[in-house]
């Protein structure tokens, strides 16, 4: 019996797969294997396509960012749709807040 690979299947294809470290992911960009046009991010070691963004997404992100900026205490920054690096991922979340030490 043959199994067919469906392109929109939620399951991974029955092919050899491999996970990448954050350093390897960065190296793929430096070598030109991955370019900004690829529109991908690293999630738990897997290189995956980013979700499409519709105009309503941009509107909501802007409103949320303004609310967060207004209510953040001194010493905190709001980062909007920029990558954050963890041990196994480099996602681009809608918004994150970071504390920074002031001198």
N, C-alpha and C positions, 0 to 999 in steps of 0.2 A: 504494500500500500504506500502511495506517495503522499508526502505532506507538502502543502503549498505554503509559501511565505506570503502573508498578506502585509502590505505596506503599512497599514494603519493598525496593526495588531498591538495590543497592550503588552504582549509577551516579547521577550528578546528573541531574535532569530536563532535558529539552531546552528550557529556558526561560532568559531572560536572568538571569544571576546576578551578584552583585557582592560584593566583599570589603569589609570594614570595618576601619578603623584602631581601635586601642584607644580613642582619644579619641572617635571616633564611637560606639563600643559603649557607652562611659560616658554619652554624651549621650542615647542611646536610653533608658537607664535613668532619667536625670534628667528627661526629657520624659514618662516614664510609658508609652512605647511598649513597653518591656520591664519586667516586674515580677518580683519574687522568685518568684511563682507560675509564671512561664514556665520555670523550671528549665533554663536554657541557659548556655553558656559560649562564649568566643571562642577558636577554635583556628585558627591560621595565617590569620586574617582572616575565617574562616567562623563564623557563629553556628550552633551545633549544640546539640541536646538532650543533656543530661547522661545518663549511664547510670543505670539504676535501681540502688538499693542494697538488698541483702537483709540480714536480720539477721546472717548470718555475716560480711558485709563489716564491719559495725560492730564485731563481736567481734575480728576480725583486726586492724583498724585500731587498736583500743585496745591490744592486745598489742604490736604493732609500735611504737606510740608509747612505751609503757613501756620497751621494750628500748632504743630510741634515746635516750630521756631519761637512762637510767641510764649509758649508755656515751659520751655526748657530753662532750668536754672543756670546761673552763671557757671562757666567752666564746661558746658556741654555743647557739642556740635551736632547738627543734623546733616546726614549724608543721604542724598536722594539719588537712587538708581545708579549707584557706583559700586564696583565690585568690592567685596570684603573677602579676605583670605583666611581660611581656617586650615586645620591640619590636612583635611581630605577634600576640600571644596573651595570654589571661588565663585559663589553665586552673585547675582546682581539684584538684591532685594529692592523693593519699592522704597523703603526708607529704613535707616538705622540711626541710632543716637550713640555718640561716643563722648566720654568724659576726657578732658585734657587738663593737665596740671598747669596752672598759671603761676608765673613767678612774681 
